[in-house]
Amino acid sequence: MSNKTNRTVTLRTPLEVGSKKINSIDVREPKAGELRGIKLLDVLQLDVVAYEMLLPRITEPALTVEQVRGLPLPDVLLFMDAVGNLLNPEG
């Protein structure tokens, strides 16, 4: 589902939700309201706390804060890259 307003992140370490393994998660471009309470500068500076708040709002299936906190660093970096690409006006 990768296009100018969406990116698909293929996880290096699949998430286990119950008996189901999730290998990829779609990330969509955030709308202004989804950035409420989050400093855009913090997102651009790759602040993990900002991503803990943002990712549950823009992922499908929706990640929880606890799942974001439990992601290995390489997967967090993949999400940060996807969001950065979505926020880039030149896409």
C-alpha positions in Angstrom: 0.0 0.0 0.0 2.9 2.4 -0.6 2.0 5.7 -2.3 2.4 9.4 -1.5 0.0 9.2 1.5 0.8 5.7 2.7 3.8 3.5 3.4 4.0 -0.2 4.3 6.6 -1.1 6.9 7.8 -4.7 6.8 8.9 -5.6 10.2 12.3 -7.2 10.8 10.8 -8.8 13.9 7.2 -9.8 13.5 4.7 -8.7 16.2 2.8 -11.4 17.9 -0.8 -10.6 18.7 -2.4 -13.6 20.4 -1.6 -16.5 18.1 -1.3 -14.2 15.0 2.0 -12.9 13.7 2.0 -9.5 12.0 4.8 -9.0 9.4 3.8 -5.6 8.0 2.0 -2.5 9.1 0.6 0.3 7.0 1.5 3.8 8.0 -0.6 6.7 6.6 0.2 10.4 6.4 -0.9 12.1 9.6 -3.7 14.6 9.5 -3.3 17.8 11.5 -5.6 16.6 14.3 -3.6 13.4 14.7 -0.6 15.6 15.6 -2.5 17.2 18.5 -0.3 17.1 21.6 2.8 16.1 19.6 5.4 18.7 18.7 6.2 18.3 15.0 9.8 19.2 15.8 10.0 16.2 18.1 8.7 14.0 15.3 11.3 15.4 12.9 14.0 15.0 15.5 13.1 11.3 15.8 12.0 11.6 19.4 10.8 8.1 20.5 8.2 9.5 22.9 6.6 11.5 20.0 6.5 8.3 18.0 4.9 6.4 20.9 2.0 8.9 20.7 1.9 9.2 16.9 2.1 5.6 15.6 -1.0 4.3 17.3 -2.9 7.1 15.5 -1.6 6.4 12.0 -1.0 2.7 11.7 -3.2 -0.2 10.4 -3.5 -2.5 12.2 -3.3 0.1 14.9 -0.3 -0.3 17.2 -0.7 0.3 20.9 1.7 2.4 22.9 2.9 -0.8 24.6 3.6 -2.4 21.2 5.6 0.6 20.0 7.6 0.6 23.2 8.4 -3.1 22.7 9.6 -2.7 19.1 13.2 -3.5 18.5 15.2 -0.4 17.5 15.6 -1.4 13.8 11.8 -1.6 13.4 11.4 1.7 15.2 13.8 3.2 12.7 11.8 1.8 9.8 8.7 3.5 11.1 10.6 6.8 11.6 11.8 6.6 8.0 8.3 5.9 6.7 6.8 8.9 8.6 9.7 11.1 7.5 9.0 10.2 3.9 5.3 10.9 4.4 6.0 14.3 5.9 8.4 15.3 3.1 6.4 17.6 0.7 8.4 16.3 -2.2 7.3 12.8 -1.3 
